[in-house]
Amino acid sequence: MVSNVKLLFRPFETPEDAARVPFRVKKMRHPFFSWLGLRPVFAQHSAAEHEVLQRRATGRKKVVEIGVAEGASACALRESMSPEGTLYLIDPFHLTRLRALNALKRAAHAAVARSGKCRVEWIEDFSQKVVANWSGAIDLLFIDGDHKKEAVMKDWLDWSPFVAPDGIVLFHDARVFPGGWPTPEYGPVQTVNDLFRTGSQQGWRILEEVDSLVVVGRIQ
Ligand SMILES: C[S@@+](CC[C@H](N)C(=O)[O-])C[C@H]1O[C@@H](n2cnc3c(N)ncnc32)[C@H](O)[C@@H]1O
């Protein structure tokens, strides 16, 4: 699917990527430059993962993303989900040094505004707090917020009960793969291993795994 927003996919840190990513762009890592449209949006995922996000979101109506950053994955979701649906984007955008400016938040809003047609609800808070006031079934839940093991597990325990019977959950940075960035110590890797590879989480199974992305659904 062709995107309205120019994205730069991971990996972009390796020496091999030096040729692909112009030096000028590498120097412009701050989200301020993305907000002003001076460089592509830095996706924190690979092109193959982006394809999975788009394919799995196709036609879905109630989509929740935990952890938005510059908005690349939110663009993938909004572009493919139903135009009649609602995309809920949860991120406290708390890691900025200049809160009044908050370039990361502005970059994300600018990118998402150019992608897709569905309604977007921005929820500027921590997922652990947002869930207290949540109601209604979720078609697709993307967990990519706080990466500490306890936090990923809490997101799963808090949010998965809201996932519809035919809904799915996607975990990012949740799998070690050749040439990839996650290590076995990553919180999402450990959480997915504990839940779905040891069989401790009943009623769910892994549907698909691409690079660091793991998609799970209920056993029907
Ligand atoms: C890895 S980035 C998300 C990348 C994005 N999904 C993408 O693929 O382009 C993690 C984001 O999670 C946010 N975050 C951290 N803790 C969070 C929490 N408890 N709830 C929601 N978002 C959180 C951070 O502010 C950061 O923007």
The ligand as an SDF file (V2000), in Angstrom:
LIG
                    3D

 27 29  0  0  0  0  0  0  0  0999 V2000
    8.9640    2.3710   20.7710 C   0  0  0  0  0  0  0  0  0  0  0  0
    8.1220    3.8870   20.8190 S   0  0  0  0  0  0  0  0  0  0  0  0
    6.7170    3.5780   19.8040 C   0  0  0  0  0  0  0  0  0  0  0  0
    7.0530    3.4120   18.3440 C   0  0  0  0  0  0  0  0  0  0  0  0
    5.8930    3.4570   17.3920 C   0  0  0  0  0  0  0  0  0  0  0  0
    4.8500    2.4970   17.7520 N   0  0  0  0  0  0  0  0  0  0  0  0
    6.3890    3.1510   15.9740 C   0  0  0  0  0  0  0  0  0  0  0  0
    6.4180    1.9650   15.5800 O   0  0  0  0  0  0  0  0  0  0  0  0
    6.7700    4.0810   15.2530 O   0  0  0  0  0  0  0  0  0  0  0  0
    7.5060    3.9040   22.4470 C   0  0  0  0  0  0  0  0  0  0  0  0
    6.5520    5.0480   22.7830 C   0  0  0  0  0  0  0  0  0  0  0  0
    5.8200    4.6250   23.9370 O   0  0  0  0  0  0  0  0  0  0  0  0
    5.5470    5.7360   24.7350 C   0  0  0  0  0  0  0  0  0  0  0  0
    5.2550    5.2390   26.0890 N   0  0  0  0  0  0  0  0  0  0  0  0
    6.1180    4.9540   27.0980 C   0  0  0  0  0  0  0  0  0  0  0  0
    5.4520    4.4930   28.1680 N   0  0  0  0  0  0  0  0  0  0  0  0
    4.1360    4.4670   27.8210 C   0  0  0  0  0  0  0  0  0  0  0  0
    2.9440    4.0960   28.5010 C   0  0  0  0  0  0  0  0  0  0  0  0
    2.9750    3.6540   29.7590 N   0  0  0  0  0  0  0  0  0  0  0  0
    1.7610    4.2160   27.8360 N   0  0  0  0  0  0  0  0  0  0  0  0
    1.7170    4.6620   26.5640 C   0  0  0  0  0  0  0  0  0  0  0  0
    2.8220    5.0250   25.8700 N   0  0  0  0  0  0  0  0  0  0  0  0
    4.0070    4.9300   26.4940 C   0  0  0  0  0  0  0  0  0  0  0  0
    6.7710    6.6170   24.6150 C   0  0  0  0  0  0  0  0  0  0  0  0
    6.4300    7.9700   24.9010 O   0  0  0  0  0  0  0  0  0  0  0  0
    7.1910    6.3760   23.1500 C   0  0  0  0  0  0  0  0  0  0  0  0
    6.7080    7.4000   22.3070 O   0  0  0  0  0  0  0  0  0  0  0  0
  1  2  1  0
  2  3  1  0
  2 10  1  0
  3  4  1  0
  4  5  1  0
  5  6  1  0
  5  7  1  0
  7  8  2  0
  7  9  1  0
 10 11  1  0
 11 12  1  0
 11 26  1  0
 12 13  1  0
 13 14  1  0
 13 24  1  0
 14 15  1  0
 14 23  1  0
 15 16  2  0
 16 17  1  0
 17 18  1  0
 17 23  2  0
 18 19  1  0
 18 20  2  0
 20 21  1  0
 21 22  2  0
 22 23  1  0
 24 25  1  0
 24 26  1  0
 26 27  1  0
M  CHG  2   2   1   9  -1
M  END
$$$$
